[in-house]
Amino acid sequence: MTRIAESDYRRILGFLHEAGEVEGGEAFPAHLQASLASLVGAHGVWYWELGPGGKQFRWGWGDRAVDGAFPAEVALHFDGRHASEDPMQPAMRFANRPVRRSDVVSMRRWRQTGIWHGIDRPLGGKDWIRLLLASRGAFTARLEFDNHMSDFDDRAVAVLEVLTPHVAQLLRRAAARAAYAGDASGLSPRELEILSLVAQGRTNGELARILWISPHTVRKHLENVFAKLDVHTRTAAVARVFGASFPG
């Protein structure tokens, strides 16, 4: 793996701390989309959720995005017509690691494809890095980073290699918070997220590491949970919300 600078590690840690403070059902709100693009050195970032129901485009960030989406003339090409031209096949071989266009297909050959003419060219993409996330043999998400000026360098790939497991975890946590959004307990999505980890037997120190927040912040969240539920222990809080006994 390419060695990255200490300053990049500091930026990565800062980004993860900021992402750990997000409370809603979206892992990367607009300001974090911009931060993620900046970390990688990308001019645009695009995100899809993948699952049994197919591929669902969620958001795009960058000067070619229109209200968080692809321009209409580009979106028309996401109908499967170019699937046979995708150079990342079989896709599972590329799972859970960043892959550059320039590593899998030459620019000369890429310019002969319908993907380039219908998508990359109007978006101004010269090179891209795809991150296909998979868990238990099934794809869960796709992130694509575009560079409009040149090929991505090794540093960009190295930064994404460091970020990949954390991005996957942030997306899983956001999905859990979204699932809790309709909960009637009165707790915020973040408080429910913390309480669900408590129900797994996690300590405050483990919660802090998983959520990229300080132990003090964990304690404050738990104090708020106890006050809202009118309980005094972790066991009682878990039982009140999840309707199950909690050891300890």
N, C-alpha and C positions, 0 to 999 in steps of 0.2 A: 504494500500500500504506500502511496506517495506520502511523504512526511508533510504535514501542514504546520504553519507557523503558530507560535503561542498566542498571537493576537487573534488568529482564527478560532482557536479553542476558547478563548475568552468570549468572543462573539457568539459562538455556539452555546456556551453556558448561559449567556445573557438571554439569548433567544429562548432556550428551554425554560428558563425561569419565568420569562414573560408568558410563554405558552402555558405554563403550569398554573398561572393565575386566571386563565379563562374559565368562566363558569357556565356558559351556555352550551347548547347542543352542537355548535360549530367549533371544530378544533382550531381552525385558522381563520378568524375574522380578518377583515381587510387590512388592518395595520400589520398583522402577522404574515399575511400573504406578501406584503411588500418587504418585510424583514427577511422572509425566507428567500425571496428572489434576490435580495441584496447579498445574502450569505453565499449563495451559489454563483452570483454574477450573471443572473439571467435577466432578460428584458421582459419575459412573460412567464407565468406559471398557470397551468390548467389542471383541474382535479376532477376525477370521476370516481364514483362509488361502484364497485363491482359485486355482484351477488347472483343468487338464483333467478332473480327477476331481470337480469341483464345488466347492461352498463348504463349508469345514470350520471349525466354531466351535472356537476354541482356548482363550480365557480371557475372563473378565470380572472387573472390579474395581469395588468400590463397595458401599454399604450394601444395595443390592438384589440383589447377586450372592450365589449360594448355592454355596459351595465352588468358586468360580471359574466358575460357570455360571449360566444363566438359571434362575429358578424354573420348576418343571415346567409350571405352567399357562401360562406365557409361551412356553416352548420349543415347545409344541404348535403355535404359530402360525407357526413357521419352516418351513413345508412348501410354500411357493410359492402358497398360496391368495390372498395379498394382493399378488402381484407387479404386477398391473395398476394398483394404487393408488400405486406408488412414484413420487414427484414428480421423481426424478432419472433421467429417461429422455429421450433415449438416454444410458445411463450413461457411455459413453466421452467424452462431451462434458464431463463433470465430473472426468475423471481427473487425478490428481496435484495436486489443490488442495483445500483445505478448503472445505466447503459447508455453510451453516447451513440448518436446516429453515425458519427464518423468512425466508430469502432466496428460497426456491423455492415455498412454499405457506403461505397464511395459517393462523393457528391455527383460525379458524372452519371453514375447509374441511377442515383436518387432522382435526378432531374428528368429522367425518362418515365417516372411513375405518375399516376393520377393523384397520388397523395400529395406529391410536391406541387403539381399544377393546381389542384383544387383547394389545398389546405396550407401547406408550408409557404408557397410563393406569395399568396395574398396576405398571409400573416407576417411575412418578412423573415421567416425562420431560415437561418443558414445552418445551424446545428441544433440538436435537441438532446436532452438527457431524459430518459424515461425511468421511472421507478415503479415497478409492478410489485405490489405487496400481496403476499399470499399467506394463508394460515391453514394448516391441516389439509393441504392439497387443493385448496380452492382460493382463487383470487378475491381480494377484498377491496382493493383500491388501486388507482393509477394516478400518478403525478407526472406531469411533463413540463420540463423547463426549456424555454427557447432562448437562443442567442441570435440576435439579428445582425451581428457584425462579423463574427468569426467562429471558428470551432471552439468548443469548450476545452479548457486546459485540464491537466491532470489534477490540479488543485480543486477544481469544482467537483470532480468525481470523488476525490478524497473527503471533501467536506460532507458530501451526501452519504458516503459510506459510514461516516461517524454518526450522521443524523438518522439513518434509516431505522434502526430499532426504536429510537425515541419517537419518530414520526408515527410509526405503527402503533406505539402505545398511546400517543396523544389522540389518534383517531379512534382507538378502542374506547378510551375514556370518554370522549365526546359522544360516541354512540350510546354509552351507558347513561350519560347525563340526559341525552335526548329521550331515552326510554323512561326516565324518571320524571320527565317534565309534567306529566299529568297526575303525579302523585298528590294525594289529598292530605298529606301529613303537615303541610305548611312549610316544609324545609325547602331550601334552595337546591338547584341541581348540584352545586358543589357540596353542600352539606349532605345530600343523599349519597353522593359519590364517596365521601369520606366515611359515612356510616356503613356503606356496603363493604368497604375495605376493613372496617372494624369488625364486621360480621364474619370476615374471613380469618379473624384472629391477628390482624396486623397491629403492631405496636405504633406508638406515635412517631418514633424514629423512622420506622419503615414507611409510614404514611408520608412523612416529610420527603423521603428520598423518592418515592414513587411519584408524588405530585409536584416535585420540584418547588416546594415551599418550606419555610422554616418550621421547626417544632413548635415555636411560639404561635405561629399562624394556625397550625393544626389544633393546638389547645384552645385557641379562641373560637375556632369553628365548632369544636366539640362543646364548649361552654354555651354557644348559641343554640346548638342542637338540644342540649339538656333543658335550656330555658324554654324553648318553643314546645318541647314535648312534656314539660313539667316532670322530668325524671332527674335522677341524681347519679346514675351509673350507666356505663356502656352497655351492660347486659340489658337493662330496662329499656334503653333507647332502641336497641336492635329489636327487642321483642315487640315494642310498641309499633315500629314501622313495618318490620318484616314478618311479624306474627310467628316468630320461632325463638326457641331458647338459644342462648348464646353462652358458651362455656367461658367463664372467667369474668 
